[in-house]
Amino acid sequence: MDGEPTPNQPTRPRLTARPALGWAALFPGQYLPRPRGLLLSPLAFALALSVLAGALFLTRLACPLLEPEETRYAEIPRQMLAAGRFVEPVWHGAPYYHKPPLLYWLVMGSYCLFGVHDWAARLVPALAAVATVLVTGWWGRRLAGPAAGILGAVTLCLSPRFVYLGRMLTMDGLLCLWVVTALAAAHAAVARPVFRRRWWLVSALACGLGVLTKGPVALVLVLGPVLLLRALDRRTCRPSPWAYLAYLAVAVAVAAPWYLAAAACDPAAAVAFFWEHNVRRYVAPLDHAKPFWFYLPGLLTGTLPWSLLLLPLAGALVRRSPFTAAWRTPALGFFLLAALWCLLFFSLSGCKRAGYLLPALPPLALALGCLLAGTVPWHLLRPCRRLGVAHAAALLAVLLGVVGSVAAVVTGVMSAGECAAASGCLALVLAAWAWRGVNLPVPLAWGLCAATMFVVLSVGLYHVLPGYHRKFGLRGQVRRHLALVSAGRLPVVCYPHRWDSVSFYLQRDDVEAYGPSQREEMIAGLRARPRTLLFVKSDGSLRELLRALPPALEFVPCGRQGGFVTAGLVRRRAE
């Protein structure tokens, strides 16, 4: 027969490299599998993802800024712009070298275009989140196929944790964009046997922007998985040491000018940045100390209902069958490697905050997208007669909406009537699932699950999130005093610590702040001025201040009261 050796023809041995640590046993497929299912042109692919992400990330940006992070990262670029200082970050007249300035520069650009508004500041992380979804879809489409790319991007876009944290005005959302871009480009550079220098350069540029956003952590998050991939899978190409040196040179060239300028302005601040806010914060936490397992519960609950797929994914990785081998590709292995590396790195850190784990969510979503693309029979719409993972995920999405509505009423964010209306609509969806959901085809079940999750997130963004921001933000209490402060140029004081909402919404650079140990000094200043607008914390601090005020002074609350801050005028009793 053709293809079989003759008795006189020796058999040619196969020359295959033996991967280390059993990588080929877990991921026996090849890169760039044959496209199957969900065949969209690149333009339609990007347009569909842009519409979905824009509907979730570019709405309700005008909610009040939350203390303390959002208001700080909105106030610093406002003060830099007002002072005309574009290299040195400024926070209330003092240099602020805790973080590099790329986010500040982008927010300053947004202020120049649209004016100083809270929505203009939050527009930067919102656009970064939309770009992250697009890059995630491109990464999956190029390395794992069109179906895995769009399903992974949709999974990321419909994850509650990513939707909430990705819109917040912090460094983490922008860092996530640069890290995911650098990982995707580096993966595209080394996935084929031929090294792609162009993508390697793109990865280095994105990594340099990550260093300019939050420091050297971007290099660790990107180069760690790339180096481990070469050690685990010898089917990938091997960049030379000169390639890694060129990578570091490009990344350093992007970020070094600002670091050198900062070191020239204040050498002590530059040393403090690298030591205090990078090394020491990681090894010995200055604040936010949490246990090792801190991120795991939030990761599992924040990605519901999609995290239900982690159990089938783990089972499919260890199962040996031709069906599972078809979608267990090296691309899936790298997605899991990048997500686990980020999770492990930040779990070992002493200082832990919820937003730090954002760069792990896109590769994890792509891993789940590979599972969906391989297990969902898109070409066979046969009914599924049993309650599978898709139906359980859809039911859980509905239940999440009901629980979220009840929690919003308990915290005072929603009224009982709004909660009853939302729960009633979700109950109808739940009843429809219980009646007909078991007989739905598997692809349709997953599609309705995604649609249900989109509705739940949209209701949360439009009706729950604004109430949450109004309850825990200070914009309503501060803005009502804008006319009073502007007309009389009243002095403004915060006690027992500073709230950046006060200076941001009043557009004042001379707001004073006093701590508990400075109370006598603050009272002396109040006595020397006839009238002062005071923002004081509505707890024991207010009671202690009222007892400490001299008889000649009185505190008159004004404006909306409640919440955690009380505003009022401190004036002489003769008035």
Backbone torsions as a table, in degrees:
resi	resn	phi	psi	omega
1	MET	NA	155.4	179.7
2	ASP	-67.4	140.0	177.7
3	GLY	92.8	-12.3	179.4
4	GLU	-99.2	141.0	-178.3
5	PRO	-70.5	144.9	175.2
6	THR	-77.8	163.7	179.5
7	PRO	-57.8	-30.0	-178.9
8	ASN	-89.7	-3.0	-176.6
9	GLN	-106.8	118.2	-178.4
10	PRO	-67.6	149.6	177.9
11	THR	-74.5	131.4	179.7
12	ARG	-82.5	120.5	-178.9
13	PRO	-69.5	149.6	176.4
14	ARG	-80.8	133.9	179.3
15	LEU	-103.5	95.1	179.4
16	THR	-122.1	135.9	176.7
17	ALA	-76.8	139.1	-178.7
18	ARG	-91.4	111.9	-176.9
19	PRO	-69.2	153.6	179.0
20	ALA	-84.2	154.2	172.9
21	LEU	58.8	25.3	175.2
22	GLY	65.6	27.7	-179.2
23	TRP	-60.1	-43.0	-178.4
24	ALA	-69.8	-24.1	176.2
25	ALA	-70.5	-37.6	178.2
26	LEU	-79.6	-38.0	-176.4
27	PHE	-127.3	76.2	-172.4
28	PRO	-81.3	-8.2	-176.4
29	GLY	-73.8	-167.4	179.5
30	GLN	-121.2	159.4	174.7
31	TYR	-68.5	158.6	176.0
32	LEU	53.6	64.4	-179.8
33	PRO	-67.4	165.9	179.8
34	ARG	-62.7	129.9	-179.0
35	PRO	-61.1	136.7	178.5
36	ARG	-150.3	136.2	176.0
37	GLY	69.6	151.1	174.0
38	LEU	49.3	45.7	-178.3
39	LEU	-77.5	106.7	177.2
40	LEU	-121.9	147.4	173.6
41	SER	-67.2	156.7	180.0
42	PRO	-56.6	-37.2	-179.9
43	LEU	-67.6	-45.4	178.0
44	ALA	-65.6	-36.6	177.2
45	PHE	-58.8	-50.4	-179.5
46	ALA	-67.8	-37.8	-179.4
47	LEU	-65.6	-42.6	179.8
48	ALA	-63.3	-43.8	179.2
49	LEU	-67.1	-37.8	-180.0
50	SER	-63.8	-41.4	179.6
51	VAL	-65.1	-45.2	-179.5
52	LEU	-64.1	-48.4	-178.6
53	ALA	-68.4	-39.2	179.9
54	GLY	-63.9	-35.2	179.1
55	ALA	-65.3	-26.3	-177.5
56	LEU	-99.1	-30.8	-172.9
57	PHE	-103.2	-18.6	-176.3
58	LEU	-107.6	18.5	177.6
59	THR	-113.6	150.0	177.1
60	ARG	58.4	37.3	177.9
61	LEU	-74.9	-15.7	-176.5
62	ALA	-86.5	13.5	175.8
63	CYS	-64.6	150.3	178.3
64	PRO	-56.9	144.6	177.8
65	LEU	-69.8	144.1	-179.1
66	LEU	-93.4	143.5	172.7
67	GLU	-83.7	148.3	-5.2
68	PRO	-98.6	-18.0	-169.3
69	GLU	-70.5	-51.7	-174.9
70	GLU	-60.9	-43.7	-179.0
71	THR	-67.4	-34.4	179.0
72	ARG	-67.0	-44.2	-177.9
73	TYR	-77.1	-10.2	170.0
74	ALA	-90.5	-32.4	-176.1
75	GLU	-78.6	-36.2	-178.8
76	ILE	-60.8	-50.1	177.0
77	PRO	-65.7	-29.1	175.6
78	ARG	-64.2	-43.7	179.0
79	GLN	-69.5	-35.6	175.7
80	MET	-62.4	-42.4	-179.4
81	LEU	-67.7	-40.3	-179.8
82	ALA	-67.4	-35.3	-178.9
83	ALA	-87.6	-7.5	-177.8
84	GLY	67.8	30.2	179.8
85	ARG	-109.8	107.8	-172.3
86	PHE	-104.1	-10.5	179.1
87	VAL	-102.4	-42.9	-174.9
88	GLU	-97.9	115.6	174.6
89	PRO	-62.5	139.8	-175.2
90	VAL	-126.7	133.4	176.0
91	TRP	-133.2	104.3	-179.3
92	HIS	55.0	49.6	174.1
93	GLY	84.1	-7.9	-178.1
94	ALA	-114.0	145.6	175.7
95	PRO	-60.0	142.0	-177.4
96	TYR	-127.9	92.9	-176.6
97	TYR	-101.3	22.5	-179.6
98	HIS	-66.3	-31.8	-177.8
99	LYS	-136.6	151.6	173.3
100	PRO	-65.2	169.6	-165.1
101	PRO	-99.6	6.8	-172.4
102	LEU	-61.0	-43.1	177.7
103	LEU	-62.2	-41.1	179.1
104	TYR	-61.5	-42.9	-179.5
105	TRP	-62.8	-42.3	-179.7
106	LEU	-66.6	-39.9	177.9
107	VAL	-66.9	-38.2	175.3
108	MET	-60.3	-40.8	176.6
109	GLY	-63.0	-38.6	176.7
110	SER	-66.0	-38.1	175.8
111	TYR	-62.4	-41.0	-179.6
112	CYS	-64.8	-32.8	-178.6
113	LEU	-82.3	-42.4	-169.9
114	PHE	-117.2	-5.3	-175.9
115	GLY	94.5	167.5	-178.0
116	VAL	-84.3	98.7	178.1
117	HIS	-136.2	158.6	177.2
118	ASP	-66.8	-36.9	179.6
119	TRP	-69.2	-30.9	177.7
120	ALA	-67.6	-36.3	176.7
121	ALA	-69.2	-42.4	-177.3
122	ARG	-75.6	-12.5	177.9
123	LEU	-62.8	-31.9	-178.0
124	VAL	-64.5	-55.2	177.8
125	PRO	-65.6	-29.6	178.2
126	ALA	-64.7	-44.9	176.9
127	LEU	-66.2	-34.7	176.6
128	ALA	-64.2	-37.4	178.4
129	ALA	-67.0	-41.4	176.8
130	VAL	-62.2	-44.0	178.2
131	ALA	-63.2	-35.5	178.1
132	THR	-63.2	-40.9	177.2
133	VAL	-62.6	-42.2	179.8
134	LEU	-65.7	-43.4	178.9
135	VAL	-64.6	-39.2	178.0
136	THR	-61.9	-43.8	177.1
137	GLY	-63.0	-40.9	177.8
138	TRP	-64.1	-42.5	179.8
139	TRP	-58.6	-50.0	179.8
140	GLY	-66.8	-39.4	-178.9
141	ARG	-63.8	-40.8	-175.8
142	ARG	-75.6	-37.6	-173.0
143	LEU	-102.0	-22.2	-176.6
144	ALA	-126.1	-3.9	178.4
145	GLY	109.4	158.7	-176.7
146	PRO	-60.7	-41.2	-177.5
147	ALA	-64.6	-46.9	179.3
148	ALA	-63.7	-36.1	-179.5
149	GLY	-65.1	-49.4	-176.9
150	ILE	-73.4	-35.1	178.6
151	LEU	-69.0	-38.1	176.3
152	GLY	-65.6	-41.9	179.3
153	ALA	-66.4	-39.6	177.6
154	VAL	-66.3	-40.3	176.9
155	THR	-59.8	-43.1	177.9
156	LEU	-64.1	-44.6	-175.9
157	CYS	-66.3	-26.6	-178.0
158	LEU	-104.7	22.3	174.7
159	SER	-93.9	121.2	-175.4
160	PRO	-57.5	-37.3	-178.2
161	ARG	-64.9	-41.5	-179.8
162	PHE	-70.6	-37.2	180.0
163	VAL	-64.7	-41.9	-177.5
164	TYR	-73.6	-51.0	-176.1
165	LEU	-74.8	-30.6	-178.8
166	GLY	-67.4	-25.6	180.0
167	ARG	-86.7	-14.5	-175.2
168	MET	-72.8	147.5	179.8
169	LEU	-82.2	81.9	176.3
170	THR	-137.4	174.3	176.9
171	MET	-73.4	-20.9	-168.4
172	ASP	-69.0	-39.0	179.8
173	GLY	-65.0	-43.3	178.3
174	LEU	-67.6	-40.4	175.9
175	LEU	-61.1	-39.7	178.7
176	CYS	-58.8	-41.9	179.1
177	LEU	-60.5	-47.8	-176.8
178	TRP	-69.4	-37.8	-179.9
179	VAL	-67.0	-43.9	179.7
180	VAL	-66.1	-39.8	176.9
181	THR	-63.4	-42.5	179.5
182	ALA	-66.0	-41.6	178.4
183	LEU	-64.7	-44.0	-179.2
184	ALA	-63.4	-44.3	-179.2
185	ALA	-68.1	-41.7	177.5
186	ALA	-64.2	-38.3	177.3
187	HIS	-63.4	-42.8	177.3
188	ALA	-65.5	-27.6	-178.7
189	ALA	-75.0	-34.2	-173.2
190	VAL	-107.4	-4.2	-174.4
191	ALA	-69.3	-38.0	-179.8
192	ARG	-85.2	161.2	175.4
193	PRO	-61.4	-26.7	179.2
194	VAL	-94.7	126.5	-178.0
195	PHE	-69.6	129.8	-179.4
196	ARG	-99.7	99.2	-177.1
197	ARG	-66.2	-32.2	-178.2
198	ARG	-62.4	-47.1	-180.0
199	TRP	-70.0	-31.2	175.8
200	TRP	-62.8	-40.2	177.6
201	LEU	-67.3	-41.0	177.5
202	VAL	-61.4	-41.5	178.1
203	SER	-62.3	-41.8	179.5
204	ALA	-64.7	-40.4	177.7
205	LEU	-62.4	-45.8	179.4
206	ALA	-64.1	-38.4	178.9
207	CYS	-65.6	-39.1	176.2
208	GLY	-62.4	-38.7	175.7
209	LEU	-66.2	-33.8	174.6
210	GLY	-64.7	-39.2	176.0
211	VAL	-64.6	-35.0	178.3
212	LEU	-76.3	-11.0	178.3
213	THR	-93.0	-45.8	-175.1
214	LYS	-142.0	6.6	174.1
215	GLY	105.7	-168.2	-174.1
216	PRO	-65.3	-8.2	179.4
217	VAL	-59.8	-27.9	178.9
218	ALA	-62.7	-40.8	177.8
219	LEU	-62.3	-40.8	-179.3
220	VAL	-65.2	-43.9	-177.2
221	LEU	-68.7	-26.1	-177.3
222	VAL	-93.2	-51.1	-173.9
223	LEU	-73.1	-26.0	178.6
224	GLY	-58.1	-57.7	178.7
225	PRO	-62.8	-34.1	-179.0
226	VAL	-65.8	-44.0	178.4
227	LEU	-67.2	-40.1	178.5
228	LEU	-66.7	-34.7	179.2
229	LEU	-60.4	-43.4	179.9
230	ARG	-67.6	-34.5	178.8
231	ALA	-71.0	-29.8	-176.4
232	LEU	-91.1	-38.2	-172.6
233	ASP	-123.2	108.3	-178.7
234	ARG	-84.8	3.3	174.3
235	ARG	-78.1	-18.4	178.2
236	THR	-80.9	161.8	178.8
237	CYS	-73.5	159.6	-177.0
238	ARG	-111.2	104.6	175.1
239	PRO	-63.6	141.9	179.7
240	SER	-73.8	162.0	174.1
241	PRO	-56.1	-32.4	177.2
242	TRP	-65.0	-32.7	177.4
243	ALA	-65.4	-40.8	178.1
244	TYR	-68.6	-37.2	176.1
245	LEU	-64.4	-40.4	177.2
246	ALA	-64.5	-38.1	177.9
247	TYR	-59.4	-50.8	179.7
248	LEU	-63.1	-37.5	-179.3
249	ALA	-63.9	-42.3	179.7
250	VAL	-67.2	-45.1	-179.8
251	ALA	-62.1	-42.1	179.4
252	VAL	-68.1	-37.6	180.0
253	ALA	-63.6	-31.5	178.5
254	VAL	-71.0	-43.0	-172.6
255	ALA	-95.2	-23.8	-170.7
256	ALA	-62.8	-36.7	-177.5
257	PRO	-55.8	-43.2	179.4
258	TRP	-68.9	-40.6	-179.7
259	TYR	-62.2	-40.2	178.0
260	LEU	-67.3	-40.0	177.8
261	ALA	-64.9	-39.3	178.3
262	ALA	-66.3	-41.1	178.7
263	ALA	-65.2	-34.8	178.2
264	ALA	-69.5	-35.8	179.4
265	CYS	-72.6	-41.8	-175.4
266	ASP	-151.0	89.5	-178.9
267	PRO	-58.4	-37.4	-179.8
268	ALA	-64.5	-38.0	179.5
269	ALA	-67.5	-36.5	178.3
270	ALA	-65.1	-41.5	177.3
271	VAL	-65.5	-41.0	179.1
272	ALA	-63.5	-35.8	179.5
273	PHE	-62.4	-51.1	-176.9
274	PHE	-69.2	-39.3	-174.9
275	TRP	-84.0	-53.4	-174.4
276	GLU	-71.8	-46.4	-169.5
277	HIS	-97.1	3.3	175.3
278	ASN	-126.4	-65.4	-175.2
279	VAL	-72.2	-55.7	-174.9
280	ARG	-66.6	-38.0	179.0
281	ARG	-63.3	-30.8	179.1
282	TYR	-79.7	-43.5	-174.4
283	VAL	-81.9	-51.0	-177.9
284	ALA	-124.4	103.3	-170.9
285	PRO	-64.0	133.4	173.2
286	LEU	-80.5	-31.3	178.8
287	ASP	-158.1	175.3	177.2
288	HIS	54.3	43.3	176.8
289	ALA	-74.9	126.9	-178.2
290	LYS	-134.7	161.8	178.3
291	PRO	-71.0	169.0	-176.3
292	PHE	-59.3	-38.2	-173.9
293	TRP	-87.1	14.4	-172.8
294	PHE	-57.0	-41.0	-172.9
295	TYR	-79.0	-23.6	-172.3
296	LEU	-64.4	-50.2	178.7
297	PRO	-60.1	-41.8	179.1
298	GLY	-64.9	-35.3	179.0
299	LEU	-67.1	-42.2	-177.8
300	LEU	-71.4	-42.7	-179.4
301	THR	-78.4	-32.5	-178.3
302	GLY	-75.4	-13.4	177.4
303	THR	-110.3	12.8	174.4
304	LEU	-64.5	146.4	3.2
305	PRO	-87.3	1.9	-173.0
306	TRP	-70.7	-25.4	178.9
307	SER	-65.6	-14.1	173.6
308	LEU	-61.7	-22.4	-179.5
309	LEU	-76.8	-9.5	-177.7
310	LEU	-66.4	-35.0	177.6
311	LEU	-67.0	-50.2	173.9
312	PRO	-59.0	-34.7	179.0
313	LEU	-64.9	-44.8	178.7
314	ALA	-63.4	-40.5	178.5
315	GLY	-66.7	-38.1	-179.9
316	ALA	-69.9	-27.0	-179.9
317	LEU	-69.5	-32.7	-178.0
318	VAL	-95.1	-8.5	-179.6
319	ARG	-83.0	138.5	179.9
320	ARG	-106.3	106.9	177.0
321	SER	-157.9	152.5	178.3
322	PRO	-60.2	-30.1	-178.3
323	PHE	-68.5	-46.7	-179.9
324	THR	-70.9	-31.0	179.5
325	ALA	-66.2	-22.1	-177.4
326	ALA	-68.9	-30.2	-178.3
327	TRP	-111.4	-6.6	175.7
328	ARG	-82.0	79.2	-176.2
329	THR	-95.9	164.3	173.7
330	PRO	-58.5	-27.2	176.7
331	ALA	-62.5	-43.4	175.9
332	LEU	-59.7	-40.1	178.8
333	GLY	-61.4	-41.5	179.7
334	PHE	-69.8	-36.0	176.3
335	PHE	-59.0	-47.9	179.7
336	LEU	-65.1	-38.7	180.0
337	LEU	-63.1	-43.9	-180.0
338	ALA	-65.2	-41.6	-179.4
339	ALA	-67.3	-44.1	-178.6
340	LEU	-69.0	-34.9	177.6
341	TRP	-63.2	-44.9	178.4
342	CYS	-63.6	-42.7	179.4
343	LEU	-63.0	-44.2	-179.1
344	LEU	-67.8	-42.5	-177.7
345	PHE	-61.0	-47.3	-178.5
346	PHE	-77.7	-23.4	174.9
347	SER	-69.7	-30.3	177.2
348	LEU	-78.5	-13.1	-179.4
349	SER	-72.7	144.5	177.1
350	GLY	-73.4	-38.7	178.9
351	CYS	-92.6	123.4	-176.8
352	LYS	-129.8	131.6	173.5
353	ARG	-134.7	152.8	-171.9
354	ALA	-59.4	-38.7	-175.9
355	GLY	-71.8	-15.9	-178.1
356	TYR	-59.6	-29.8	-172.5
357	LEU	-86.0	4.9	-179.3
358	LEU	-55.4	-41.4	-179.3
359	PRO	-63.6	-14.7	177.7
360	ALA	-81.4	-20.2	-174.1
361	LEU	-71.2	-43.0	179.2
362	PRO	-60.6	-49.2	178.1
363	PRO	-65.1	-33.0	176.2
364	LEU	-65.0	-41.0	177.3
365	ALA	-63.2	-37.5	177.6
366	LEU	-67.3	-35.8	175.8
367	ALA	-62.5	-42.5	176.6
368	LEU	-68.2	-33.5	175.2
369	GLY	-63.9	-37.4	175.1
370	CYS	-62.4	-40.6	178.5
371	LEU	-63.4	-46.1	179.7
372	LEU	-63.5	-42.8	-178.5
373	ALA	-65.6	-29.0	-178.3
374	GLY	-89.8	-27.5	-175.0
375	THR	-100.1	-24.8	179.1
376	VAL	-83.0	118.9	-179.5
377	PRO	-77.9	85.6	-175.0
378	TRP	-65.4	-26.2	-177.6
379	HIS	-89.8	-9.3	179.2
380	LEU	-124.1	104.0	-178.6
381	LEU	-90.6	58.6	179.1
382	ARG	-83.9	139.9	180.0
383	PRO	-63.2	146.2	175.2
384	CYS	-104.9	113.8	-172.9
385	ARG	-86.7	7.9	179.8
386	ARG	-131.4	159.7	-179.0
387	LEU	-78.5	100.5	-177.6
388	GLY	-95.0	-167.9	-178.3
389	VAL	-64.7	-35.9	-179.5
390	ALA	-61.5	-44.7	-178.9
391	HIS	-70.0	-39.2	176.8
392	ALA	-62.2	-39.2	178.5
393	ALA	-65.6	-41.1	179.2
394	ALA	-64.8	-43.8	177.4
395	LEU	-61.9	-39.4	179.5
396	LEU	-66.4	-35.7	177.1
397	ALA	-61.0	-40.5	177.4
398	VAL	-66.1	-44.6	-179.7
399	LEU	-63.6	-35.0	176.0
400	LEU	-60.4	-40.6	177.7
401	GLY	-63.3	-41.7	179.2
402	VAL	-65.0	-46.9	-179.9
403	VAL	-63.1	-40.6	178.2
404	GLY	-63.4	-38.1	177.9
405	SER	-64.6	-43.5	178.9
406	VAL	-63.5	-42.7	178.8
407	ALA	-63.2	-35.4	178.6
408	ALA	-65.1	-35.9	177.4
409	VAL	-69.9	-41.1	-179.0
410	VAL	-61.6	-40.3	-179.2
411	THR	-83.3	-2.4	179.1
412	GLY	83.0	12.2	-178.6
413	VAL	-81.4	-35.3	179.3
414	MET	-119.8	156.0	174.5
415	SER	-83.9	164.6	-179.9
416	ALA	-64.6	-36.2	178.9
417	GLY	-64.8	-43.6	177.5
418	GLU	-63.3	-39.7	178.0
419	CYS	-64.3	-41.4	179.8
420	ALA	-64.0	-40.9	179.4
421	ALA	-65.7	-45.5	179.7
422	ALA	-64.8	-44.3	-179.7
423	SER	-65.3	-35.0	178.5
424	GLY	-64.6	-44.7	177.5
425	CYS	-62.0	-43.4	179.5
426	LEU	-67.9	-31.9	177.2
427	ALA	-65.8	-36.7	175.8
428	LEU	-63.6	-42.0	176.8
429	VAL	-62.4	-41.2	179.5
430	LEU	-63.4	-40.9	178.4
431	ALA	-65.8	-39.1	177.9
432	ALA	-63.3	-39.6	177.6
433	TRP	-64.8	-43.0	-179.1
434	ALA	-65.6	-28.2	-177.1
435	TRP	-84.4	-46.6	-174.1
436	ARG	-119.6	-8.2	-172.2
437	GLY	-65.5	-31.1	-176.5
438	VAL	-66.7	-28.3	-176.4
439	ASN	-93.8	5.6	-178.9
440	LEU	-76.0	149.7	170.3
441	PRO	-62.8	151.2	-176.6
442	VAL	-60.1	-47.1	179.1
443	PRO	-61.1	-39.7	178.6
444	LEU	-66.6	-35.1	177.8
445	ALA	-63.1	-42.9	178.1
446	TRP	-67.9	-36.4	177.3
447	GLY	-64.0	-42.4	177.3
448	LEU	-69.9	-30.6	175.1
449	CYS	-63.3	-45.0	178.5
450	ALA	-64.8	-40.5	179.0
451	ALA	-64.7	-40.2	177.8
452	THR	-63.0	-41.8	179.6
453	MET	-66.7	-36.2	177.2
454	PHE	-63.7	-41.4	178.8
455	VAL	-65.3	-43.2	-179.7
456	VAL	-61.9	-46.0	179.7
457	LEU	-66.6	-37.8	179.3
458	SER	-65.4	-43.0	177.3
459	VAL	-61.8	-41.6	178.4
460	GLY	-63.3	-40.8	-179.1
461	LEU	-70.5	-37.5	-175.0
462	TYR	-83.2	-31.9	-170.9
463	HIS	-118.1	-32.5	-175.9
464	VAL	-92.4	-46.8	-175.0
465	LEU	-61.1	-43.8	178.0
466	PRO	-59.4	-40.0	177.3
467	GLY	-65.3	-36.7	177.2
468	TYR	-63.8	-43.8	179.9
469	HIS	-68.7	-36.6	177.2
470	ARG	-66.7	-34.4	-178.5
471	LYS	-72.0	-39.8	-175.0
472	PHE	-108.8	8.2	173.3
473	GLY	-107.9	167.1	-175.2
474	LEU	-113.4	8.0	-174.6
475	ARG	-61.1	-43.0	-178.8
476	GLY	-63.9	-37.8	-179.7
477	GLN	-76.3	-26.6	-176.2
478	VAL	-87.4	-45.0	-173.1
479	ARG	-64.4	-29.5	-178.5
480	ARG	-66.7	-14.1	177.9
481	HIS	-100.3	6.7	-174.8
482	LEU	-63.7	-43.9	-179.2
483	ALA	-66.1	-40.3	-179.9
484	LEU	-63.7	-43.5	-178.1
485	VAL	-71.4	-39.3	-177.9
486	SER	-70.0	-36.0	-176.6
487	ALA	-71.8	-45.2	-175.5
488	GLY	-103.6	-0.1	-176.4
489	ARG	50.4	48.0	179.3
490	LEU	-64.5	143.4	169.7
491	PRO	-65.1	144.9	-178.6
492	VAL	-122.7	132.2	-175.6
493	VAL	-132.4	142.1	174.0
494	CYS	-115.7	141.3	179.4
495	TYR	-151.2	135.4	8.5
496	PRO	-95.6	5.7	171.9
497	HIS	-151.5	176.4	-173.5
498	ARG	-85.5	137.7	168.8
499	TRP	-114.0	119.0	-177.4
500	ASP	-69.4	-17.4	175.1
501	SER	-59.4	-33.9	-176.9
502	VAL	-64.6	-51.3	-179.2
503	SER	-71.5	-31.4	-177.5
504	PHE	-71.1	-50.5	-175.5
505	TYR	-78.2	-23.2	174.0
506	LEU	-88.3	-9.2	-178.1
507	GLN	55.6	45.2	-178.6
508	ARG	-119.5	134.3	177.9
509	ASP	-101.7	2.4	-176.4
510	ASP	-114.2	24.2	178.4
511	VAL	-69.7	129.2	179.8
512	GLU	-95.3	149.7	178.1
513	ALA	-135.4	137.8	-178.8
514	TYR	-130.0	142.2	174.9
515	GLY	-94.2	175.0	-179.9
516	PRO	-58.4	-34.4	179.8
517	SER	-73.7	-11.5	-179.3
518	GLN	-107.0	20.3	-174.6
519	ARG	-64.0	-42.7	-179.7
520	GLU	-64.5	-38.4	176.6
521	GLU	-64.1	-39.3	178.4
522	MET	-65.1	-42.2	-179.7
523	ILE	-64.0	-37.6	176.4
524	ALA	-62.3	-40.3	177.1
525	GLY	-67.1	-37.7	177.2
526	LEU	-65.5	-37.1	-179.9
527	ARG	-67.6	-31.6	-177.5
528	ALA	-77.8	-15.6	-178.7
529	ARG	-113.7	143.4	-177.2
530	PRO	-69.9	-38.5	-177.8
531	ARG	-142.5	139.3	179.6
532	THR	-144.1	136.3	173.9
533	LEU	-86.6	121.0	-173.4
534	LEU	-118.5	130.3	171.9
535	PHE	-109.3	118.5	-174.6
536	VAL	-129.8	145.4	-179.1
537	LYS	-67.1	134.5	-173.6
538	SER	-84.3	63.5	176.4
539	ASP	-145.9	-142.9	178.1
540	GLY	-61.1	-23.3	179.0
541	SER	-62.5	-42.1	178.9
542	LEU	-65.4	-43.3	-179.9
543	ARG	-64.3	-42.5	178.5
544	GLU	-64.4	-39.0	179.9
545	LEU	-66.2	-41.2	179.6
546	LEU	-64.0	-36.0	177.8
547	ARG	-71.9	-31.1	-176.6
548	ALA	-84.1	-16.4	-178.9
549	LEU	-64.0	137.2	177.0
550	PRO	-68.6	158.0	-178.9
551	PRO	-58.6	-23.2	-178.0
552	ALA	-76.2	-12.6	-178.1
553	LEU	-114.8	151.3	174.5
554	GLU	-137.5	151.5	178.3
555	PHE	-109.0	118.8	-177.8
556	VAL	-112.0	105.4	178.0
557	PRO	-62.2	143.0	178.9
558	CYS	-145.4	151.6	-178.4
559	GLY	81.0	-171.1	-179.4
560	ARG	-67.6	130.9	178.8
561	GLN	-108.1	174.1	-175.7
562	GLY	104.0	-178.5	-177.1
563	GLY	73.8	-153.2	-176.0
564	PHE	-106.0	1.1	179.2
565	VAL	-133.4	137.7	175.2
566	THR	-114.3	132.1	179.2
567	ALA	-110.1	142.9	178.9
568	GLY	-169.0	170.7	179.0
569	LEU	-97.6	130.5	170.7
570	VAL	-99.1	118.5	-175.5
571	ARG	-142.7	168.7	177.7
572	ARG	-76.3	145.3	-175.9
573	ARG	-66.6	-23.2	179.2
574	ALA	-62.5	-23.2	-179.9
575	GLU	-72.6	NA	NA
